[in-house]
C-alpha cells in the first residue's frame, strides 16, 4: 500500500517536546516536497511545515516558527518533525503528505494547495495539556 505511516504522537505538558516520524511505504521520498499538516477538532487542516526534496530546505507556518523543525532522511524514507516548547494550541492530529507535483515548497501555496499532496497516513495525535 502506498502511503505514509505517522508515529510518535502522545500526551505532553506545555513546554514539552515530541518528535513525530513519517515513514513512506511503497514509494521513495527523493522526488517530492513533503509537507506536515495538522487538524485540530472543529478546524480545517492547516500546513505546519514543508521540506524541499533536493536539499531539505524548509518553510514553516508562523505559528510554529522557531519551535518546530522538519527534517528528512531520504535513504530511510522517513520525514521527521521535532516539536519543542509545545503549547495547548498545538493539539491536533498531525499528518504528512507528498507533493507529487513539486520538488520545492512554493512560499505562497505550499500550505494552501493541499490537493497537490497524496499518500496521507492515518495521522498522529498530539495532545498538549497540563
Phi, psi and omega per residue, in radians:
X1 nan 2.345 -3.086
X2 -1.635 1.899 3.136
X3 -2.970 3.003 2.974
X4 -1.629 2.666 3.005
X5 -2.159 1.970 -3.127
X6 -1.561 2.582 3.097
X7 -2.678 2.914 3.055
X8 1.788 -0.006 3.127
X9 -1.268 3.036 3.116
X10 2.879 -2.949 3.120
X11 -1.761 2.283 -3.119
X12 -2.478 2.625 3.108
X13 -1.383 2.706 3.058
X14 -0.936 2.398 -3.079
X15 1.582 -0.184 -3.126
X16 -1.424 -3.095 -3.083
X17 -2.305 2.658 3.002
X18 -2.521 2.665 2.981
X19 -2.139 2.103 3.080
X20 -1.622 2.539 3.054
X21 -2.105 2.602 3.140
X22 -2.373 1.868 -3.070
X23 -1.785 2.334 -3.129
X24 -1.480 2.322 3.094
X25 -2.057 2.075 3.061
X26 1.535 0.094 3.088
X27 -2.740 2.944 -3.133
X28 -1.881 2.574 -3.092
X29 -1.427 -0.311 -2.851
X30 -0.921 -0.538 -2.951
X31 -1.817 0.100 -2.992
X32 -2.183 2.488 2.831
X33 -1.217 2.471 -3.122
X34 -2.082 2.327 -3.138
X35 -2.058 2.503 2.921
X36 -1.772 2.367 3.124
X37 -2.300 2.879 3.084
X38 -2.545 2.682 3.105
X39 -2.377 2.050 3.090
X40 -1.566 2.744 -3.139
X41 -0.963 2.260 3.095
X42 1.332 0.102 -3.116
X43 -2.137 2.836 3.084
X44 -1.357 2.720 3.080
X45 -1.163 2.383 -3.105
X46 -2.251 2.685 3.118
X47 -1.314 2.458 3.099
X48 -1.903 -0.851 -3.097
X49 -2.813 2.752 3.121
X50 -2.409 2.427 -3.131
X51 -2.068 2.210 3.118
X52 -1.268 2.529 -3.029
X53 -1.210 -0.701 -2.942
X54 -1.303 -0.772 -3.049
X55 -2.226 0.065 3.108
X56 1.286 0.133 3.096
X57 -1.071 2.659 -2.885
X58 -2.436 2.799 3.026
X59 -2.197 2.701 -3.107
X60 -2.381 2.627 2.949
X61 -1.168 2.577 -3.124
X62 -0.994 -0.586 -3.058
X63 -1.185 -0.305 -3.097
X64 -2.084 -0.048 -3.127
X65 -0.997 2.359 3.137
X66 1.477 -0.191 -3.128
X67 -2.025 -0.610 -3.095
X68 -1.878 2.587 3.080
X69 -2.383 2.165 3.067
X70 -1.656 2.488 3.054
X71 -2.578 2.857 -3.110
X72 -2.520 2.571 3.034
X73 -2.193 1.670 -3.062
X74 -1.091 -0.594 -3.137
X75 -1.122 -0.614 3.110
X76 -1.589 -0.019 3.121
X77 0.993 0.722 -3.055
X78 -2.377 2.442 3.043
X79 -2.036 2.476 -3.090
X80 -2.091 2.695 2.997
X81 -2.337 1.835 3.066
X82 -1.494 2.135 -3.073
X83 -2.067 2.033 3.139
X84 -2.011 2.829 3.119
X85 0.837 0.904 -3.075
X86 -1.165 2.560 -3.121
X87 -2.128 2.733 3.086
X88 -0.939 -0.554 3.133
X89 -1.172 -0.225 3.098
X90 -1.461 -0.089 3.126
X91 -1.078 2.154 -3.074
X92 -3.114 2.989 2.910
X93 -1.621 2.236 -3.080
X94 -1.806 2.347 -3.108
X95 -2.242 2.694 2.946
X96 -2.146 2.660 -3.123
X97 -2.506 2.669 3.099
X98 -1.774 2.238 3.097
X99 -1.483 1.763 -3.056
X100 -1.277 -0.172 -3.086
X101 -1.727 -0.240 -3.002
X102 -2.457 2.610 2.984
X103 -1.729 -0.308 -3.125
X104 -1.919 3.040 3.124
X105 -2.018 1.598 -3.138
X106 -1.017 2.245 -3.004
X107 -1.029 -0.605 -3.047
X108 -1.521 -0.279 -3.001
X109 -2.284 -0.060 -3.014
X110 -1.057 -0.565 -3.088
X111 -1.537 -0.652 -3.024
X112 -1.413 -0.571 -3.073
X113 -1.491 1.085 -3.080
X114 -1.197 -0.335 3.116
X115 -1.151 -0.280 3.134
X116 -1.399 -0.183 -3.069
X117 -1.717 2.547 3.125
X118 -2.409 -3.120 3.081
X119 1.111 0.570 3.113
X120 -1.029 2.476 3.055
X121 -1.634 -2.892 -3.087
X122 -1.444 -0.221 3.122
X123 1.603 2.784 3.095
X124 -2.197 2.183 -3.115
X125 -1.395 2.229 3.033
X126 -2.076 2.151 3.130
X127 -2.155 2.128 3.140
X128 -1.943 1.948 -3.049
X129 -2.749 2.541 3.066
X130 -1.435 nan nan
